[in-house]
Amino acid sequence: MKLISIAPLIAALPLLSMSCSAQKPAEFPKFSAEAHRGGRGLMPENTIVAMKNAMTINGITTLEMDTHITKDGKVVVTHDDYLSPAFMLTPEGNEIAGTDAKKYPIYKLSYAELKKFDLGTKYYDLFPQQKKIKTHISLLSDLIDSVQTDIRVNHRKQFFYNIETKSSEKGDGVTNPEPAEFVQLLMSVLQKKKILPYVVIQSFDKRTIQLITRKYPNVRTSYLVSNKKTYAENIAELGYKPFILSPAWQMVDEDMVSRAHADGVKVIPWTPNTAEDIKKLKALNVDGIISDYPDILVKTQ
């Protein structure tokens, strides 16, 4: 397996970029118990209320979330490229027709427009236990403020943030900006909020985490994968050894975990949602799990 050397690229960067990421990463949890999209099995996904609920579940260490960029360059916390008919309602409270599944691209809406849509009151059949609360897609900056305030007021431990960049090459200019712009906007928020020691940036889009590793070498990255490639093939494709390899949970086996650990790479799969599957993964000595049901995750040994 031939790895791409990024040392010359790092050495050539301006000192300013290096200083921006000079904060030493905090000690990572021995086992990262992660609430996927804040725990969407329990609360409306990727919302402030979901994150705050996950923080009350003893044993959860990490808040997992997705980010997109709006028309006016705001970093927002949401997963889909378009407002989903499955769980979003219009500002008037009407359903979004299935034929309008691509009517509302996040990247083509200003945040003022986006904020008017209702997230959380429509019944979501994939997650029937999900509590119904009227809320909206939030700015990443507002979510961080809410989490950090909750930690301070309620004397909680510091939670980690696992933040995904939702982008793809085919989406450049259509559903997302190009990687350099996405990374600049995201890192600007994280630097301003001074939480980088507690952040992992993850992506299926290897371009964004490759760029972060070059420009901000102290920031941890995670490579999301869902394919039939081996551990070695995925690492070779990425071009460097990330802090975490985050595979679809069905991909994980003993060989993957042992090879990753031999390289100093953690394995944190997504998203097993039953006690049986979570137990099997823990038996394989994974370094964490991302689940829609954080309550089940922490109760399963």
C-alpha positions, 0 to 999 in steps of 0.5 A: 500500500502506497501512502501519499506523503503530506509532510511537504504540503504541511511544511509549505503552509503559512505560519498563520494556518499552523498557529490557528490549530495550535491548540493541543487536542484533548484526551479522546474518550477511551470509548466514544459513545456517540449520539448520531445526529443528536440521537434521532431515535429520540429527538428531531435530528441534528437539533439543539434539543436533540443534543441537549437531550443526549447530554443528559444520557449518562455515558454519552461522550460525543455529539455527532452532527452534520453540516451544510453551507447556506446561500449566504455562507452560514454553517448550519447543522443538517444532514440532507442536501434538500429539505426532506419531505419525510420530516420537514414542514413548510413555514405555513405548516404544510407538508412538502410533497414527494414531487418537491423532494429537490425543491429546497436545496440548503445551498440555495436558501439563505439562513433567514429563509431556511429557519422558517421551516418546521423541523420536529412536529411531523411524525417520522415513521422511521423513528416512531419514538421520536419526541415531537417538538417544533424547532428549526435547523440551527446555525452551528455557532448557535448549537455550540453556544447552547451545548457549552452553556449547558455544560457550564450551567449544569456542571457537565463534563466537556462533550466531544463534537463529531462534525461531518462535512456534507459535500461531494464532488458532484455537488460542488456548486449545486448542493455544496461549495468547493472544499476550500470554501467549506473548510474555511467557513467551518473552521472559522466557526470552530476557531471562534468558538474555541472548541477545536481540542474537542472536535473531530471532522468527519466526511465521506468526501475525502477532499475536505478532510485531506485539506484539513489535515494539510492546513490544520494538522492538530485537528482530528479527522475521521474517514467515513466509508460504506463500501466493499473495500478492505481497510488497506484499500480505504486508507490508500484511497484517502492517502494518509492515516486518519485519527478514525476510520468510521465504517458502516457497522456491517463492514466491521470485522476482527481483521479490520479492527486489528489492522487499524489498531496496528496503524494507530487508527481508531475504528468507530462504526455507524449506526447500529441501533439494536442491543444485539448489533452493538454488543457484537461490535463491542466484542470486536474491540471497536473504539466507539459507536455512533447510534441513533439510540444513545440510550440503548448504546450506553445500556449495552455491555 
